[in-house]
Amino acid sequence: MKLLGTLCMLLLFLLTGSRQVGEAEKNSALCCQAAMTLQNKQDGHPVVSEYLYDEEAQKKLMYRRILYVSVLGLLLVLLLVLLYVRQRQKVRIIKLAQAASEKERQFLALQKETEQRLTRKYIDGLESERERIAEDLHDDVCNNLLAFEMSMRSLFEESNASMIDEQLDRLKEVREHLRNISHELMPPVFQYATIDEMLADYILHIALPGQEARIEYHSTGGVDWKQVPQEIGFEYYRIVQETVGNAIRHAEATCICVDLSLEGKRLSLLVTDDGKGFVPDRKSRGVGLRTIQQRAEIIGGKIKLDTMPGAGVRIEISVYI
């Protein structure tokens, strides 16, 4: 920039100087011509032709002007070359910056894709393990308990009936509890039921140990819930299971509210409880909350957690379908 400024000032100086020198030479030639004419008249010599002298002065003036114009032309060409080179450098820098920005964008996209793929792999593995445990509980443990219950009834049919009945009832209660757990662990099927119907059925029949909380479910009326993709409905179902289970087992909540709403293409899930809450820092987040976060991320959802000790928990998840 300094070099360009210097060249511009030099061009301006040469143009001004050329004009001033031309005017000075012209005035000097006129003065000399007048002086010689006067001297010749006083000496009695013939007057030298004004036209010859003027022609010689004009030639000198023209020569100098050509010289100035040539120098100006060269400087102008140099200025244009410098401007062109500078513009090329500027364009090159812009292209390099754009290329670097594009590579960074591609890297971040690849990083996010890899993270989502790993999260999806983890969730799939988690679901497979849940399904395996559910099948083991249902097919093995529950059936064995049922067989044990039947054998006890036949064995002690006539001795100490009241005590045996009490133990058998407890055994039946354990078997039913294990059966409920196995049903919870099994992945939900949305082939015939919508997410709204699945959540309503889950809240209605939920049975967890030590459950004394009142659980309410609300959803937007007049909505075609079939438009919700199955993969989103599946993750929402698991998130409700996790949040409600945490509220019952850990938060000591007496009231839990689950709200599902669909406004346009925005599907929102809100789960609140009046439990003991916790300090919302990363260290206090257990496996359950991390799993909820991961499930929300793999469907492109956003999660908002609001909690304080003694103020309950509010978890809101939203995604565009």
KEKE-3310 file (N, C-alpha, C; in steps of 0.2 Angstrom, whole numbers, plus 5000, padded with zeros to 4 digits):
npx = (5004:5010:5019:5011:5005:5016:5019:5008:5008:5020:5017:5007:5015:5024:5015:5011:5023:5027:5018:5020:5034:5033:5025:5034:5045:5039:5036:5049:5055:5047:5051:5065:5064:5058:5068:5079:5074:5072:5085:5091:5085:5089:5103:5103:5102:5095:5079:5078:5069:5054:5047:5056:5063:5053:5049:5060:5060:5048:5050:5060:5052:5042:5050:5053:5041:5037:5046:5042:5030:5032:5039:5029:5020:5027:5028:5014:5011:5018:5012:4999:5003:5007:4995:4988:4995:4994:4980:4979:4985:4977:4965:4970:4973:4960:4954:4962:4959:4945:4946:4952:4943:4932:4938:4939:4925:4921:4929:4923:4910:4913:4918:4907:4898:4905:4904:4890:4888:4895:4888:4876:4879:4882:4870:4862:4869:4866:4852:4851:4857:4848:4837:4841:4843:4829:4823:4829:4825:4811:4809:4817:4820:4807:4799:4804:4802:4788:4786:4792:4783:4771:4775:4778:4765:4758:4766:4765:4751:4743:4748:4751:4743:4740:4753:4760:4753:4755:4769:4769:4761:4770:4780:4773:4771:4785:4787:4778:4783:4796:4792:4786:4797:4804:4796:4797:4810:4811:4811:4800:4786:4781:4773:4759:4754:4754:4766:4760:4750:4757:4765:4754:4749:4760:4762:4750:4751:4762:4773:4783:4795:4792:4784:4775:4771:4761:4757:4755:4749:4749:4744:4745:4729:4719:4729:4739:4747:4754:4762:4774:4790:4796:4809:4811:4800:4803:4815:4810:4801:4810:4816:4806:4804:4816:4817:4806:4808:4819:4814:4806:4814:4825:4823:4813:4800:4783:4774:4773:4774:4771:4772:4767:4769:4765:4768:4766:4780:4787:4791:4789:4794:4790:4795:4792:4795:4792:4802:4817:4828:4844:4861:4864:4877:4891:4897:4888:4879:4872:4873:4860:4856:4866:4863:4850:4854:4862:4852:4844:4852:4856:4844:4844:4839:4836:4841:4835:4839:4833:4835:4836:4843:4830:4820:4814:4814:4816:4814:4816:4814:4816:4813:4813:4803)
npy = (4994:5006:5008:5009:5021:5029:5029:5034:5047:5051:5050:5061:5071:5072:5074:5087:5094:5093:5101:5113:5115:5115:5127:5136:5135:5140:5153:5158:5157:5166:5178:5178:5179:5192:5200:5198:5203:5216:5220:5218:5228:5240:5239:5241:5229:5217:5210:5195:5181:5178:5166:5156:5154:5152:5139:5131:5132:5126:5113:5108:5109:5100:5088:5087:5085:5073:5065:5066:5061:5048:5043:5044:5035:5023:5022:5022:5009:5001:5004:4998:4985:4982:4983:4973:4962:4963:4961:4948:4941:4944:4938:4925:4923:4924:4913:4902:4904:4901:4888:4882:4884:4876:4864:4863:4863:4851:4842:4844:4840:4826:4822:4824:4815:4803:4803:4802:4790:4781:4783:4778:4765:4761:4763:4754:4742:4743:4741:4728:4721:4723:4717:4704:4701:4703:4693:4682:4684:4682:4670:4661:4664:4668:4657:4647:4651:4650:4637:4632:4638:4631:4618:4619:4622:4610:4601:4606:4605:4602:4605:4617:4628:4642:4649:4644:4649:4663:4664:4659:4669:4679:4674:4674:4687:4692:4685:4691:4704:4703:4699:4711:4719:4712:4715:4729:4730:4724:4730:4742:4740:4748:4745:4744:4753:4770:4782:4790:4782:4771:4777:4781:4769:4763:4772:4770:4756:4755:4748:4749:4744:4750:4760:4775:4786:4798:4797:4806:4808:4818:4823:4831:4835:4829:4826:4818:4806:4796:4801:4803:4797:4780:4778:4789:4789:4777:4781:4791:4784:4776:4786:4792:4780:4780:4792:4793:4781:4785:4796:4789:4780:4786:4800:4802:4806:4812:4816:4814:4821:4818:4825:4826:4834:4840:4852:4858:4854:4851:4841:4838:4833:4833:4830:4831:4832:4832:4829:4827:4833:4839:4845:4853:4848:4841:4831:4826:4819:4804:4787:4786:4799:4802:4792:4797:4809:4804:4797:4807:4814:4806:4806:4819:4828:4841:4844:4850:4853:4856:4859:4859:4857:4851:4856:4848:4840:4845:4840:4843:4839:4841:4839:4840:4833)
npz = (5000:5004:4994:4982:4985:4985:4972:4966:4970:4964:4951:4950:4954:4943:4932:4936:4937:4924:4917:4923:4919:4905:4904:4909:4900:4889:4892:4895:4882:4875:4881:4878:4865:4863:4869:4860:4848:4851:4854:4841:4834:4840:4837:4824:4816:4805:4809:4817:4811:4819:4818:4815:4827:4836:4831:4834:4848:4851:4846:4856:4867:4864:4863:4877:4882:4877:4883:4896:4895:4892:4903:4912:4906:4908:4922:4924:4919:4927:4939:4936:4934:4947:4954:4948:4952:4966:4967:4962:4972:4983:4979:4979:4992:4998:4992:4998:5011:5010:5006:5017:5027:5022:5023:5036:5040:5034:5041:5054:5051:5048:5060:5069:5062:5065:5079:5081:5075:5083:5095:5091:5089:5102:5108:5101:5105:5118:5118:5113:5123:5133:5128:5127:5141:5145:5138:5145:5158:5156:5150:5157:5171:5176:5172:5179:5192:5192:5190:5202:5211:5208:5212:5225:5230:5227:5235:5248:5251:5261:5274:5286:5279:5279:5281:5271:5260:5261:5259:5246:5239:5240:5232:5220:5218:5217:5205:5196:5196:5191:5178:5174:5173:5163:5152:5151:5148:5135:5118:5112:5101:5087:5076:5075:5085:5090:5095:5105:5110:5115:5125:5133:5137:5143:5155:5161:5165:5172:5184:5197:5209:5226:5222:5224:5219:5210:5193:5179:5162:5147:5131:5115:5108:5094:5084:5071:5075:5069:5060:5066:5065:5067:5073:5080:5089:5096:5103:5111:5119:5126:5133:5141:5149:5156:5162:5170:5178:5185:5192:5201:5207:5212:5214:5224:5221:5222:5213:5195:5179:5162:5147:5130:5115:5099:5087:5072:5064:5075:5088:5105:5121:5138:5154:5171:5188:5206:5214:5224:5217:5210:5210:5195:5187:5178:5185:5193:5185:5181:5174:5168:5165:5155:5146:5142:5136:5125:5118:5114:5106:5095:5087:5083:5092:5104:5121:5136:5153:5169:5185:5203:5219:5230:5222:5212:5196:5179:5163:5146:5129:5112:5095:5077:5066)
capx = (5000:5014:5022:5006:5004:5022:5019:5003:5011:5025:5013:5004:5021:5027:5010:5011:5029:5027:5014:5024:5040:5031:5023:5040:5049:5036:5037:5056:5056:5044:5055:5071:5063:5057:5074:5083:5071:5073:5092:5093:5082:5094:5109:5102:5103:5089:5076:5077:5062:5051:5044:5061:5065:5047:5049:5065:5058:5042:5053:5062:5046:5039:5054:5053:5034:5037:5050:5038:5024:5035:5040:5022:5017:5030:5025:5007:5011:5021:5006:4994:5006:5007:4988:4986:4998:4991:4973:4979:4987:4971:4961:4973:4972:4953:4953:4965:4955:4939:4948:4954:4936:4928:4941:4937:4918:4921:4931:4918:4905:4915:4918:4900:4895:4908:4901:4883:4888:4897:4883:4871:4882:4882:4863:4860:4872:4862:4846:4852:4858:4841:4832:4844:4841:4822:4821:4832:4820:4804:4809:4820:4818:4799:4796:4807:4798:4781:4787:4793:4777:4767:4778:4776:4758:4757:4770:4762:4744:4739:4752:4752:4741:4741:4759:4762:4749:4758:4775:4767:4759:4776:4783:4770:4773:4791:4787:4775:4788:4801:4788:4785:4804:4806:4792:4800:4817:4809:4810:4793:4784:4776:4770:4752:4752:4758:4770:4755:4746:4762:4766:4748:4749:4765:4760:4744:4752:4769:4774:4790:4796:4792:4781:4769:4770:4755:4760:4750:4751:4745:4746:4741:4723:4718:4735:4740:4753:4757:4767:4780:4795:4797:4815:4810:4795:4806:4819:4806:4798:4815:4818:4801:4805:4822:4816:4801:4811:4824:4810:4803:4819:4830:4821:4808:4795:4776:4770:4777:4770:4773:4768:4769:4765:4767:4766:4769:4785:4791:4789:4792:4793:4792:4794:4793:4793:4792:4807:4822:4832:4851:4865:4865:4884:4892:4899:4882:4875:4874:4872:4854:4856:4870:4859:4845:4857:4864:4847:4841:4857:4855:4838:4845:4835:4839:4838:4836:4838:4832:4834:4840:4841:4824:4816:4812:4818:4812:4818:4812:4817:4812:4816:4809:4801)
capy = (5000:5012:5008:5011:5028:5033:5029:5039:5054:5052:5052:5067:5076:5072:5078:5094:5097:5093:5106:5119:5116:5118:5134:5140:5136:5144:5160:5160:5157:5172:5183:5178:5182:5199:5203:5198:5208:5223:5221:5219:5235:5245:5239:5242:5223:5214:5207:5188:5178:5175:5160:5151:5154:5148:5132:5128:5131:5121:5106:5107:5108:5093:5083:5086:5082:5066:5062:5066:5056:5041:5041:5043:5029:5017:5022:5019:5002:4998:5004:4993:4978:4981:4982:4966:4957:4963:4958:4941:4939:4945:4932:4918:4922:4922:4906:4898:4904:4897:4880:4880:4884:4871:4858:4863:4861:4844:4838:4844:4836:4819:4821:4823:4809:4798:4803:4799:4782:4777:4783:4773:4758:4760:4762:4747:4737:4743:4738:4721:4718:4724:4712:4697:4701:4702:4686:4677:4684:4680:4663:4656:4665:4668:4651:4643:4653:4648:4629:4632:4640:4625:4612:4621:4621:4603:4598:4608:4607:4600:4607:4625:4632:4650:4652:4643:4654:4669:4663:4658:4675:4683:4672:4676:4695:4692:4683:4697:4710:4701:4699:4718:4721:4710:4719:4735:4729:4723:4736:4743:4739:4753:4744:4745:4758:4776:4784:4793:4776:4767:4781:4781:4762:4763:4776:4766:4750:4755:4745:4749:4743:4756:4766:4778:4793:4799:4798:4809:4808:4822:4824:4836:4832:4830:4826:4812:4803:4791:4805:4803:4792:4775:4778:4795:4787:4773:4784:4795:4779:4774:4792:4792:4775:4782:4798:4791:4777:4789:4800:4785:4776:4791:4807:4801:4811:4810:4817:4814:4823:4817:4829:4825:4839:4841:4858:4859:4848:4851:4836:4840:4829:4836:4826:4835:4829:4836:4826:4831:4837:4838:4850:4851:4848:4835:4826:4823:4816:4797:4784:4787:4805:4802:4788:4801:4814:4801:4795:4813:4817:4802:4808:4826:4832:4845:4842:4855:4851:4862:4856:4862:4853:4852:4859:4843:4840:4846:4838:4844:4836:4843:4837:4842:4827)
capz = (5000:5004:4987:4978:4987:4983:4964:4964:4972:4959:4945:4951:4954:4936:4928:4938:4935:4916:4915:4925:4915:4899:4904:4910:4894:4884:4894:4894:4875:4873:4884:4874:4858:4863:4870:4854:4843:4854:4853:4834:4832:4843:4834:4817:4812:4803:4814:4816:4810:4825:4817:4816:4834:4839:4829:4838:4855:4851:4846:4862:4872:4862:4865:4884:4884:4875:4888:4902:4894:4892:4910:4915:4904:4911:4929:4924:4917:4933:4944:4934:4936:4954:4956:4946:4956:4972:4967:4962:4979:4987:4977:4981:5000:4999:4990:5003:5017:5009:5006:5024:5030:5019:5025:5043:5040:5032:5047:5059:5049:5049:5067:5071:5060:5068:5085:5080:5073:5089:5099:5088:5090:5109:5110:5098:5109:5124:5117:5112:5130:5137:5125:5130:5148:5145:5136:5150:5164:5155:5148:5162:5178:5177:5171:5185:5198:5191:5192:5209:5215:5207:5215:5232:5231:5227:5240:5255:5250:5267:5280:5287:5273:5279:5280:5264:5255:5262:5255:5239:5237:5239:5227:5214:5218:5214:5198:5192:5196:5186:5172:5172:5171:5156:5147:5151:5144:5128:5114:5110:5094:5084:5070:5075:5090:5089:5101:5110:5112:5118:5131:5138:5140:5148:5161:5164:5168:5175:5190:5199:5217:5230:5218:5227:5215:5205:5186:5174:5155:5143:5124:5111:5105:5087:5081:5068:5078:5064:5056:5070:5063:5072:5077:5085:5094:5100:5108:5116:5123:5131:5137:5146:5154:5160:5167:5175:5182:5189:5197:5206:5211:5215:5216:5229:5219:5223:5207:5189:5174:5156:5142:5123:5111:5092:5085:5066:5064:5081:5093:5111:5126:5144:5160:5177:5195:5212:5219:5228:5212:5211:5207:5188:5185:5174:5189:5196:5180:5181:5167:5166:5161:5149:5141:5139:5132:5119:5114:5111:5100:5089:5083:5081:5096:5109:5128:5141:5159:5174:5192:5209:5225:5233:5217:5207:5189:5173:5157:5140:5123:5106:5088:5071:5062)
cpx = (5004:5017:5018:5005:5010:5021:5014:5005:5016:5022:5010:5010:5023:5022:5011:5017:5030:5024:5017:5030:5038:5029:5029:5044:5046:5037:5044:5058:5053:5049:5062:5070:5062:5063:5079:5080:5072:5081:5094:5090:5087:5100:5109:5103:5096:5086:5075:5070:5059:5048:5049:5063:5059:5047:5054:5063:5052:5045:5056:5057:5043:5043:5053:5046:5034:5041:5046:5033:5026:5036:5034:5019:5020:5028:5018:5007:5013:5016:5001:4996:5005:5000:4986:4989:4995:4984:4974:4981:4981:4966:4963:4972:4965:4952:4956:4961:4948:4940:4949:4947:4932:4931:4939:4930:4918:4923:4926:4912:4906:4915:4911:4897:4898:4905:4894:4883:4890:4892:4877:4873:4881:4875:4860:4863:4868:4855:4846:4853:4852:4837:4834:4842:4833:4820:4823:4827:4813:4804:4812:4818:4811:4796:4798:4803:4791:4781:4788:4787:4772:4769:4777:4769:4756:4760:4767:4755:4740:4742:4753:4750:4742:4748:4762:4759:4753:4765:4774:4765:4765:4780:4780:4771:4780:4791:4784:4780:4793:4798:4788:4792:4806:4802:4795:4806:4816:4808:4803:4792:4779:4773:4762:4750:4757:4762:4765:4752:4751:4764:4760:4748:4754:4764:4754:4746:4759:4768:4781:4790:4796:4788:4775:4768:4764:4759:4754:4753:4746:4748:4742:4735:4723:4724:4736:4747:4757:4762:4774:4784:4796:4803:4815:4805:4799:4811:4815:4803:4803:4817:4813:4802:4811:4821:4811:4804:4816:4820:4807:4808:4823:4828:4816:4802:4788:4772:4775:4772:4774:4769:4771:4765:4769:4764:4770:4773:4789:4788:4793:4789:4795:4790:4796:4791:4794:4797:4812:4827:4839:4854:4866:4872:4885:4894:4893:4877:4877:4873:4866:4853:4860:4867:4854:4848:4859:4858:4844:4846:4857:4849:4838:4841:4839:4836:4840:4834:4838:4830:4838:4838:4835:4819:4813:4817:4813:4816:4814:4817:4813:4816:4811:4809:4801)
cpy = (5006:5013:5011:5019:5032:5034:5034:5046:5056:5054:5059:5073:5077:5076:5085:5097:5097:5099:5113:5120:5118:5125:5139:5141:5140:5151:5162:5161:5164:5178:5184:5181:5189:5203:5204:5203:5215:5225:5222:5226:5240:5245:5240:5235:5221:5210:5199:5185:5175:5168:5154:5149:5150:5141:5128:5127:5126:5114:5104:5105:5101:5087:5081:5083:5075:5062:5061:5061:5049:5038:5040:5037:5023:5017:5020:5012:4998:4998:4999:4986:4977:4979:4975:4961:4957:4960:4951:4938:4939:4939:4926:4917:4921:4915:4901:4898:4900:4890:4878:4879:4878:4864:4857:4860:4854:4840:4838:4840:4828:4818:4820:4817:4803:4797:4800:4792:4778:4777:4778:4766:4756:4759:4755:4741:4737:4740:4730:4718:4718:4718:4705:4696:4700:4695:4681:4678:4681:4672:4658:4658:4665:4661:4646:4645:4650:4640:4628:4633:4634:4619:4613:4620:4614:4599:4600:4609:4606:4603:4614:4629:4639:4652:4650:4647:4660:4669:4663:4665:4680:4681:4674:4683:4696:4691:4688:4703:4709:4701:4706:4721:4719:4713:4726:4735:4728:4729:4736:4742:4744:4752:4745:4751:4764:4777:4787:4787:4772:4771:4780:4774:4761:4766:4772:4760:4749:4752:4744:4748:4750:4762:4768:4784:4792:4801:4800:4809:4813:4822:4828:4832:4833:4830:4819:4810:4798:4794:4805:4797:4787:4776:4784:4793:4782:4776:4788:4790:4777:4780:4793:4786:4777:4787:4796:4786:4780:4793:4795:4782:4781:4797:4807:4806:4808:4812:4818:4816:4822:4821:4828:4830:4839:4847:4859:4852:4847:4846:4837:4835:4832:4832:4830:4830:4833:4833:4830:4835:4835:4844:4848:4852:4841:4829:4822:4819:4808:4794:4785:4793:4805:4798:4793:4806:4810:4799:4801:4815:4812:4803:4815:4830:4836:4844:4848:4853:4856:4858:4860:4857:4855:4855:4855:4844:4841:4845:4839:4842:4838:4841:4839:4835:4828)
cpz = (5000:4997:4982:4979:4984:4975:4962:4965:4967:4953:4945:4951:4947:4932:4930:4936:4927:4914:4917:4921:4908:4899:4905:4904:4889:4886:4893:4886:4872:4875:4880:4868:4858:4864:4864:4849:4845:4852:4846:4832:4834:4839:4826:4812:4810:4809:4812:4816:4817:4824:4817:4823:4838:4838:4833:4845:4856:4850:4852:4867:4870:4864:4873:4886:4882:4880:4894:4901:4894:4899:4913:4913:4907:4918:4929:4923:4924:4938:4942:4936:4943:4957:4954:4950:4963:4972:4966:4969:4984:4986:4980:4989:5002:4998:4995:5009:5016:5009:5013:5028:5028:5022:5033:5044:5039:5038:5053:5058:5050:5056:5071:5069:5063:5075:5086:5079:5079:5094:5097:5090:5097:5111:5107:5102:5116:5124:5116:5119:5134:5134:5127:5137:5149:5144:5142:5156:5162:5153:5153:5169:5180:5177:5177:5191:5198:5193:5199:5213:5214:5211:5223:5234:5232:5233:5247:5255:5257:5274:5280:5281:5273:5278:5273:5259:5255:5258:5247:5235:5236:5233:5220:5213:5214:5206:5193:5191:5191:5179:5169:5169:5164:5151:5146:5147:5137:5124:5112:5103:5092:5078:5070:5080:5088:5096:5107:5113:5117:5125:5136:5141:5145:5155:5165:5168:5171:5182:5192:5207:5220:5227:5222:5224:5211:5198:5182:5167:5151:5136:5120:5107:5097:5082:5077:5070:5074:5060:5059:5067:5069:5076:5082:5091:5099:5105:5113:5121:5128:5135:5143:5151:5159:5165:5172:5180:5187:5194:5203:5210:5215:5218:5222:5227:5221:5217:5201:5183:5167:5151:5135:5119:5104:5089:5078:5065:5070:5086:5099:5116:5133:5150:5166:5183:5200:5217:5222:5224:5214:5208:5200:5185:5182:5179:5192:5191:5180:5174:5164:5162:5155:5144:5137:5134:5125:5115:5110:5105:5094:5084:5081:5086:5101:5116:5132:5148:5164:5180:5197:5215:5229:5228:5211:5201:5183:5166:5150:5134:5117:5100:5083:5067:5054)
residu = (MET:LYS:LEU:LEU:GLY:THR:LEU:CYS:MET:LEU:LEU:LEU:PHE:LEU:LEU:THR:GLY:SER:ARG:GLN:VAL:GLY:GLU:ALA:GLU:LYS:ASN:SER:ALA:LEU:CYS:CYS:GLN:ALA:ALA:MET:THR:LEU:GLN:ASN:LYS:GLN:ASP:GLY:HIS:PRO:VAL:VAL:SER:GLU:TYR:LEU:TYR:ASP:GLU:GLU:ALA:GLN:LYS:LYS:LEU:MET:TYR:ARG:ARG:ILE:LEU:TYR:VAL:SER:VAL:LEU:GLY:LEU:LEU:LEU:VAL:LEU:LEU:LEU:VAL:LEU:LEU:TYR:VAL:ARG:GLN:ARG:GLN:LYS:VAL:ARG:ILE:ILE:LYS:LEU:ALA:GLN:ALA:ALA:SER:GLU:LYS:GLU:ARG:GLN:PHE:LEU:ALA:LEU:GLN:LYS:GLU:THR:GLU:GLN:ARG:LEU:THR:ARG:LYS:TYR:ILE:ASP:GLY:LEU:GLU:SER:GLU:ARG:GLU:ARG:ILE:ALA:GLU:ASP:LEU:HIS:ASP:ASP:VAL:CYS:ASN:ASN:LEU:LEU:ALA:PHE:GLU:MET:SER:MET:ARG:SER:LEU:PHE:GLU:GLU:SER:ASN:ALA:SER:MET:ILE:ASP:GLU:GLN:LEU:ASP:ARG:LEU:LYS:GLU:VAL:ARG:GLU:HIS:LEU:ARG:ASN:ILE:SER:HIS:GLU:LEU:MET:PRO:PRO:VAL:PHE:GLN:TYR:ALA:THR:ILE:ASP:GLU:MET:LEU:ALA:ASP:TYR:ILE:LEU:HIS:ILE:ALA:LEU:PRO:GLY:GLN:GLU:ALA:ARG:ILE:GLU:TYR:HIS:SER:THR:GLY:GLY:VAL:ASP:TRP:LYS:GLN:VAL:PRO:GLN:GLU:ILE:GLY:PHE:GLU:TYR:TYR:ARG:ILE:VAL:GLN:GLU:THR:VAL:GLY:ASN:ALA:ILE:ARG:HIS:ALA:GLU:ALA:THR:CYS:ILE:CYS:VAL:ASP:LEU:SER:LEU:GLU:GLY:LYS:ARG:LEU:SER:LEU:LEU:VAL:THR:ASP:ASP:GLY:LYS:GLY:PHE:VAL:PRO:ASP:ARG:LYS:SER:ARG:GLY:VAL:GLY:LEU:ARG:THR:ILE:GLN:GLN:ARG:ALA:GLU:ILE:ILE:GLY:GLY:LYS:ILE:LYS:LEU:ASP:THR:MET:PRO:GLY:ALA:GLY:VAL:ARG:ILE:GLU:ILE:SER:VAL:TYR:ILE)
# end
